[in-house]
């Protein structure tokens, strides 16, 4: 699936991916670690969230600047996310995205019971 199909199909998927990136940034910040993840792991998490994503689509979205406020660098193997300070400086609302991730986590916990 190409990036434009992903975007045309459901803009909420892009919001979920952004929220996922922001969640990973916040988690790394909490643990005083670098916010970096393998591309395969990121795609796997997205797929488990119900977002159809593959390497080509992810690269296309990054090249279009869809994640410019979240991803600082990406190659075929690793994604490096911006720091929480860099995200705050960009003016992106982290609270909204964190709420989306929080809601998804709560739903996942309920389904395990």
For each residue, the residues with C-beta under 8 A, 3 or more apart:
1: 5 6 9 52 53 54 57
2: 5 6 56 57 60
3: 6 7 57 60 61 64 66
4: 7 8 60
5: 1 2 8 9
6: 1 2 3 9 10 13 14 51 52 53 57 61
7: 3 4 11 13 14
8: 4 5
9: 1 5 6 13
10: 6 13
11: 7 14 15
12: 15 16
13: 6 7 9 10 16 17 51 52 53
14: 6 7 11 17 18 61 66
15: 11 12 18 19 97 100
16: 12 13 19 20 46 49 51 100 104
17: 13 14 20 21 46 51 53 61 67
18: 14 15 21 22 66 67 69 70 97
19: 15 16 22 23 97 98 100 101 104
20: 16 17 23 24 42 45 46 49 101
21: 17 18 24 25 67 70 71 81
22: 18 19 25 26 70 87 92 94 97 98 101
23: 19 20 26 27 97 98 101
24: 20 21 27 28 35 37 81
25: 21 22 28 29 35 70 81 82 83 84 87
26: 22 23 29 30 84 94 98
27: 23 24 30 31 35
28: 24 25 31 33 34 35 36 81
29: 25 26 32 35 83 84
30: 26 27
31: 27 28
32: 29
33: 28
34: 28 80
35: 24 25 27 28 29 80 81 82 83
36: 28 78 79 80 81
37: 24 41 42 78 79 81
38: 41 42 77 78 79
39: 42 43 55 58 74 75 76 77 78 79
40: 43 44
41: 37 38 44 45
42: 20 37 38 39 45 46 58 79
43: 39 40 46 47 53 54 55 58
44: 40 41 47 48
45: 20 41 42 48 49
46: 16 17 20 42 43 49 51 53
47: 43 44 50 51 52 53
48: 44 45
49: 16 20 45 46 104
50: 47
51: 6 13 16 17 46 47
52: 1 6 13 47 57
53: 1 6 13 17 43 46 47 57 58
54: 1 43 57 58
55: 39 43 58 59 76
56: 2 59 60
57: 1 2 3 6 52 53 54 60 61
58: 39 42 43 53 54 55 61 62 74
59: 55 56 62 63 74 76
60: 2 3 4 56 57 63 64
61: 3 6 14 17 57 58 64 66 67
62: 58 59 65 66 67 71 74
63: 59 60
64: 3 60 61
65: 62 68
66: 3 14 18 61 62
67: 17 18 21 61 62 70 71
68: 65 71
69: 18 82 87 90 92
70: 18 21 22 25 67 81 82 87 92
71: 21 62 67 68 74 79 80 81 82
72: 80 81 82 86
73: 79 80
74: 39 58 59 62 71 78 79 80
75: 39 78
76: 39 55 59
77: 38 39
78: 36 37 38 39 74 75
79: 36 37 38 39 42 71 73 74
80: 34 35 36 71 72 73 74
81: 21 24 25 28 35 36 37 70 71 72
82: 25 35 69 70 71 72 86 87 90
83: 25 29 35 86 87
84: 25 26 29 87 88 94
85: 88 89
86: 72 82 83 89 90
87: 22 25 69 70 82 83 84 90 92 94
88: 84 85 91 92 94
89: 85 86
90: 69 82 86 87
91: 88
92: 22 69 70 87 88 97
93: 96 97
94: 22 26 84 87 88 97 98
95: 98 99
96: 93 99 100
97: 15 18 19 22 23 92 93 94 100 101
98: 19 22 23 26 94 95 101 102
99: 95 96 102 103
100: 15 16 19 96 97 103 104
101: 19 20 22 23 97 98 104 105
102: 98 99 105 106
103: 99 100 106 107
104: 16 19 49 100 101 107 108
105: 101 102 108 109
106: 102 103 109 110
107: 103 104 110 111
108: 104 105 111 112
109: 105 106 112 113
110: 106 107 113
111: 107 108
112: 108 109
113: 109 110
